[in-house]
Amino acid sequence: TPKMVCLKVKQAPYAWLFTQVYGTGSLDPVRDIDGTYHRIAMAIASYEASPESDQFTSKYDYYVAGLVNLTEQEMRGLELFNGKGMCAECHPSTPGPYAPKALFTDYTYDNLGIPKNPLNPFYEISEEWNPDGESWVDLGLGFTTGRDVDMGKFKVPTLRNVDKRPYPGFVKAYGHNGYFKSLKEIVHFYNTRDVEPWPPPEYPYNINRDELGNLGLTSEEEDAIVAFLRTLTDGYTITASKD
């Protein structure tokens, strides 16, 4: 909730920076929740628009610029990403209207039919914040709009830095609720959702049936897509020869 977000920022060790930028009283989740929440959003937006966030220094960016070559597997993954895998339907690999380079999102919302994550820590918080306990369902966009057509839908995220992690071996979580623990696993779900015995979706309505579920990819093709996704991580170092 906005109140929880504001309280967490107020208790954070960097709270003094917030006051330094926005002034005394700008971080007051008791008297001004809406204003504080808005200023937090503006601070995040400013960071996301900064060069630190939008580096565009991935291997894919250098490939597009003609500075490096992708491996055979990565090239195959790119072809599948744009074709048989249908990934580019929601994560376009070409520049759009909002940036000079591909952002790998079309800014839409979808319910992918992702299963409920039994390890979601939200199920275990106090009844004050989650009166439904383990029966709680994340309604996504629908929780905000209240429209039936939006229930269970989540914003299509960028795939840039989708494999970036703070240190080798760090386990990332994918999907709106963190159900998947590897790129291979979530790609396999996209490929086989409707043909393998996956657990039922967290929210069973408004599911995208057009662009995933039965793609007919082989395991090797899934691996190729994963290899391509890993080229989207910023901080790639160009060597003397194209690689």
C-alpha positions in Angstrom: 0.0 0.0 0.0 1.1 3.6 -0.4 1.3 3.9 3.4 3.6 0.9 3.7 5.9 2.3 0.9 6.1 5.7 2.6 6.9 4.2 6.0 9.6 2.0 4.6 11.3 5.0 2.9 11.0 7.1 6.1 12.8 4.3 8.0 15.5 3.8 5.4 19.0 5.0 6.0 18.8 7.2 2.9 15.7 9.1 4.2 17.9 12.2 4.8 18.6 12.4 1.1 14.9 12.6 0.4 14.5 15.5 2.8 17.6 17.2 1.3 16.0 17.1 -2.2 12.3 17.8 -1.4 12.6 19.9 1.8 11.6 19.6 5.5 8.2 17.8 5.9 8.3 16.2 2.5 8.6 12.7 3.9 5.5 12.6 6.2 3.4 9.4 5.7 1.1 10.5 8.5 0.0 13.9 7.4 0.6 13.7 3.7 0.5 10.1 2.3 -0.5 11.1 -1.2 2.1 13.9 -1.5 4.9 11.7 0.0 4.0 8.8 -2.3 4.0 11.1 -5.3 7.4 12.4 -4.4 8.8 8.9 -4.0 7.5 8.0 -7.4 9.1 11.1 -8.9 12.4 10.2 -7.3 12.3 6.7 -8.7 11.3 8.0 -12.1 14.3 10.4 -12.1 16.7 7.6 -11.3 15.2 5.4 -14.0 15.7 8.2 -16.5 19.3 8.6 -15.5 22.4 7.3 -17.4 23.0 4.9 -14.5 19.7 3.1 -15.2 19.6 3.5 -19.0 23.1 2.5 -19.9 22.4 0.5 -23.1 25.7 -1.2 -22.7 24.6 -4.8 -23.3 26.2 -7.2 -25.8 23.0 -6.9 -27.8 23.4 -3.1 -28.0 26.9 -3.5 -29.3 25.7 -6.2 -31.7 23.1 -3.8 -33.1 25.8 -1.1 -33.4 28.0 -3.6 -35.4 30.7 -3.7 -32.8 30.4 -7.4 -31.8 29.0 -10.6 -33.1 26.5 -12.8 -31.3 27.4 -16.5 -31.0 25.6 -19.0 -33.1 23.3 -20.0 -30.2 22.6 -16.4 -29.3 21.7 -15.6 -33.0 19.4 -18.6 -33.1 17.8 -17.3 -29.9 17.2 -13.9 -31.4 15.6 -15.5 -34.4 13.3 -17.6 -32.2 12.6 -14.6 -30.0 11.3 -12.6 -33.0 9.6 -15.6 -34.6 8.5 -19.0 -33.4 8.9 -18.1 -29.7 6.6 -15.0 -30.2 8.5 -13.2 -27.5 8.7 -10.0 -29.5 4.9 -9.7 -29.7 5.1 -8.2 -26.2 8.8 -7.5 -25.9 9.7 -5.9 -29.2 13.4 -6.0 -30.0 13.4 -2.9 -32.2 13.2 0.8 -31.0 9.8 2.1 -30.2 8.3 5.6 -29.7 9.7 6.1 -26.2 13.5 5.6 -26.6 16.1 5.5 -29.3 16.9 1.9 -28.6 14.7 -1.2 -28.0 13.2 -1.4 -24.5 11.8 -4.9 -24.9 8.3 -4.0 -23.6 5.1 -2.9 -25.3 3.8 -1.4 -22.0 0.7 -3.5 -22.1 -0.8 -5.8 -19.3 -1.3 -9.5 -19.4 -2.4 -12.5 -17.3 0.1 -15.2 -18.2 -1.6 -17.9 -16.1 1.3 -18.1 -13.7 0.7 -20.6 -10.9 0.3 -19.4 -7.3 3.6 -19.3 -5.5 3.2 -21.1 -2.1 6.4 -19.5 -0.9 5.1 -15.9 -1.3 6.0 -14.3 2.0 2.9 -12.1 1.8 0.8 -15.1 2.9 2.5 -15.1 6.2 2.2 -11.4 7.2 -0.2 -10.3 9.9 -3.9 -10.3 9.5 -3.9 -6.5 9.7 -2.2 -6.4 6.3 -3.4 -9.6 4.7 -6.7 -10.8 6.2 -7.1 -13.4 3.5 -3.9 -15.3 4.5 -3.0 -18.1 2.1 -6.2 -17.6 0.1 -5.2 -14.1 -1.0 -5.0 -13.6 -4.8 -3.0 -10.9 -6.5 -5.4 -9.2 -8.8 -2.7 -7.1 -10.5 -4.0 -4.1 -12.5 -7.6 -5.1 -11.7 -7.0 -4.3 -8.0 -6.3 -0.6 -9.0 -8.9 -0.2 -11.8 -11.7 -2.4 -10.4 -12.5 -3.6 -13.9 -13.1 -7.3 -14.5 -11.2 -7.2 -17.8 -8.0 -6.1 -15.9 -8.2 -8.7 -13.1 -5.0 -10.8 -12.9 -3.1 -8.7 -15.4 0.4 -7.4 -14.8 2.5 -4.9 -16.8 4.8 -6.4 -19.4 8.3 -5.8 -18.0 11.4 -4.9 -20.0 13.7 -7.8 -20.6 16.8 -5.6 -20.3 19.0 -6.9 -17.5 16.6 -9.8 -17.0 19.6 -12.0 -16.0 21.5 -9.4 -14.1 22.3 -10.4 -10.5 24.4 -9.0 -7.7 26.8 -11.9 -7.6 27.2 -15.3 -9.4 24.9 -18.0 -8.0 22.3 -15.4 -6.8 18.9 -17.0 -7.4 16.5 -14.7 -9.2 12.8 -15.0 -9.2 10.6 -14.4 -12.3 6.9 -13.8 -12.8 4.7 -11.4 -10.9 4.9 -13.6 -7.8 8.3 -15.1 -8.1 7.1 -18.6 -8.9 10.0 -19.3 -11.4 13.6 -19.4 -10.3 15.4 -19.4 -13.6 15.1 -18.1 -17.1 15.0 -21.6 -18.5 12.0 -22.4 -16.2 9.9 -19.5 -17.2 10.7 -19.9 -20.9 9.7 -23.5 -20.6 6.4 -22.4 -19.0 5.7 -20.0 -21.8 6.4 -22.9 -24.2 4.4 -25.6 -22.5 1.8 -24.0 -20.2 -1.2 -25.5 -22.0 0.3 -29.0 -22.8 2.1 -29.9 -19.6 0.6 -30.5 -16.1 1.5 -27.1 -14.6 -0.3 -26.1 -11.4 -3.5 -24.0 -12.0 -3.1 -20.3 -12.5 -3.3 -17.9 -9.5 -6.1 -16.1 -11.3 -7.9 -18.3 -13.8 -9.6 -15.6 -16.0 -8.4 -13.1 -18.7 -5.5 -15.4 -19.5 -3.4 -14.7 -22.6 -4.1 -17.7 -24.9 -2.7 -16.1 -28.1 1.1 -15.7 -27.6 2.1 -18.5 -25.3 1.1 -21.9 -23.9 1.9 -24.3 -26.8 4.8 -22.9 -28.8 6.3 -26.2 -29.9 9.8 -25.2 -29.0 12.4 -27.9 -28.4 14.6 -27.9 -25.3 17.5 -26.7 -27.4 15.4 -23.9 -28.8 14.4 -22.8 -25.3 18.1 -22.8 -24.4 18.9 -20.6 -27.4 16.3 -18.1 -26.3 17.8 -18.0 -22.8 21.2 -17.5 -24.3 19.9 -14.5 -26.2 18.2 -13.1 -23.1 21.5 -13.1 -21.4 22.9 -10.7 -24.0 20.6 -8.0 -22.7 22.6 -7.4 -19.5 24.3 -4.0 -19.3 28.1 -3.8 -18.6 29.3 -6.0 -21.4 33.0 -5.5 -22.2 34.1 -5.4 -25.8 37.3 -7.4 -26.5 39.8 -6.7 -29.2 38.0 -8.9 -31.7 34.3 -9.2 -32.3 32.8 -12.0 -30.1 
